[in-house]
């Protein structure tokens, strides 16, 4: 049995499992996971300048969100860990499901159809070559 209070034990355990690679996370993005994954699949494993070029010319709405997120991850790498942007590549990028906003759309003969406005949590993890 570990010594100390439960919060101290959790804090020590979380310090060991902390992500050391530069990363950025966008929570509650107003785009569905499926639509975000189309863009994430296009840039997974690419180096940063190539990924930024792909995102700049991708016509999907999610690409503008992911481009800003990638630029944030690169800035985190440069400012917090002193890494060069040219030496970085996208090690991991994924989208998890966020909460869904339920809305009602009136239809004919007094019926109501449900509209689901989906959100997602998008994460990008960079690594050095």
C-alpha distance (Angstrom), angle and dihedral (degrees) to the residues before:
residue distance angle dihedral
X1 . . .
X2 3.79 . .
X3 3.78 120.3 .
X4 3.77 123.4 -122.3
X5 3.75 138.6 38.6
X6 3.79 120.1 -41.9
X7 3.82 92.5 -110.0
X8 3.81 91.3 52.3
X9 3.79 91.0 50.9
X10 3.82 91.5 49.3
X11 3.81 92.0 46.8
X12 3.81 91.5 52.6
X13 3.80 92.2 46.3
X14 3.81 92.7 48.8
X15 3.82 91.7 48.6
X16 3.81 88.9 59.8
X17 3.83 93.6 48.6
X18 3.82 96.4 46.0
X19 3.80 117.5 130.6
X20 3.82 108.5 -111.7
X21 3.80 96.6 -175.2
X22 3.82 117.7 89.8
X23 3.78 111.6 -95.3
X24 3.80 143.7 160.0
X25 3.79 131.7 -155.0
X26 3.79 130.8 -158.2
X27 3.79 112.2 -159.5
X28 3.80 126.4 -161.1
X29 3.82 95.3 10.1
X30 3.82 109.5 178.4
X31 3.78 94.7 -124.8
X32 3.78 128.4 91.8
X33 3.79 120.5 -107.6
X34 3.80 92.2 -117.4
X35 3.80 93.2 54.9
X36 3.81 92.7 45.0
X37 3.81 91.4 50.4
X38 3.81 91.8 58.4
X39 3.80 88.6 63.5
X40 3.83 95.5 38.2
X41 3.81 91.3 53.6
X42 3.81 89.5 56.1
X43 3.84 94.1 57.0
X44 3.82 102.6 33.1
X45 3.82 111.0 124.7
X46 3.82 94.9 6.6
X47 3.80 124.7 124.9
X48 3.81 116.8 -104.4
X49 3.85 100.8 -104.0
X50 3.82 91.3 49.1
X51 3.81 92.0 46.9
X52 3.81 91.7 50.1
X53 3.82 89.3 51.2
X54 3.81 91.6 50.6
X55 3.80 91.9 48.6
X56 3.81 93.4 47.4
X57 3.82 92.3 59.8
X58 3.80 100.0 34.2
X59 3.83 108.9 110.4
X60 3.83 96.3 -150.4
X61 3.82 120.6 108.2
X62 3.82 92.1 -129.3
X63 3.82 90.8 60.7
X64 3.82 91.5 68.4
X65 3.82 90.6 53.1
X66 3.80 93.2 45.7
X67 3.82 91.9 46.6
X68 3.81 90.8 57.5
X69 3.80 89.9 45.3
X70 3.82 92.1 51.3
X71 3.80 91.0 49.3
X72 3.81 88.5 51.6
X73 3.82 91.5 51.2
X74 3.82 90.5 49.6
X75 3.82 90.3 49.8
X76 3.82 89.5 50.4
X77 3.80 89.8 52.0
X78 3.81 93.4 49.0
X79 3.81 98.4 42.7
X80 3.80 102.6 35.0
X81 3.80 102.2 33.8
X82 3.81 104.3 19.6
X83 3.82 95.6 -122.5
X84 3.80 124.7 153.6
X85 3.83 116.7 -115.9
X86 3.83 92.7 -137.1
X87 3.82 91.2 60.2
X88 3.81 95.9 52.8
X89 3.78 130.3 95.9
X90 3.80 133.6 -179.3
X91 3.79 105.5 -95.2
X92 3.81 96.4 174.5
X93 3.78 135.1 5.6
X94 3.76 124.7 169.8
X95 3.80 143.0 152.1
X96 3.78 123.8 -137.0
X97 3.78 125.9 -163.5
X98 3.79 117.1 -95.2
X99 3.79 130.2 -167.3
X100 3.80 117.5 -57.5
X101 3.80 120.6 -131.5
X102 3.80 111.1 -139.6
X103 3.80 117.2 -146.2
X104 3.80 133.2 174.6
X105 3.81 125.7 -129.4
X106 3.82 116.7 -163.9
X107 3.80 114.0 -127.2
X108 3.79 136.6 -176.8
X109 3.81 123.2 -57.2
X110 3.80 95.0 18.2
X111 3.77 96.2 -60.2
X112 3.78 124.2 139.0
X113 3.80 125.1 -149.2
X114 3.76 121.7 -156.5
X115 3.81 119.5 -120.9
X116 3.81 116.5 -160.7
X117 3.80 115.9 -155.0
X118 3.77 103.6 -163.4
X119 3.80 127.2 -153.7
X120 3.78 132.5 -166.2
X121 3.79 141.9 -162.4
X122 3.82 110.3 -130.4
X123 3.81 121.5 -161.9
X124 3.82 130.0 -172.4
X125 3.82 121.8 -169.9
X126 3.80 119.5 -169.5
X127 3.78 129.9 -161.0
X128 3.79 136.6 -173.7
X129 3.80 121.7 -105.4
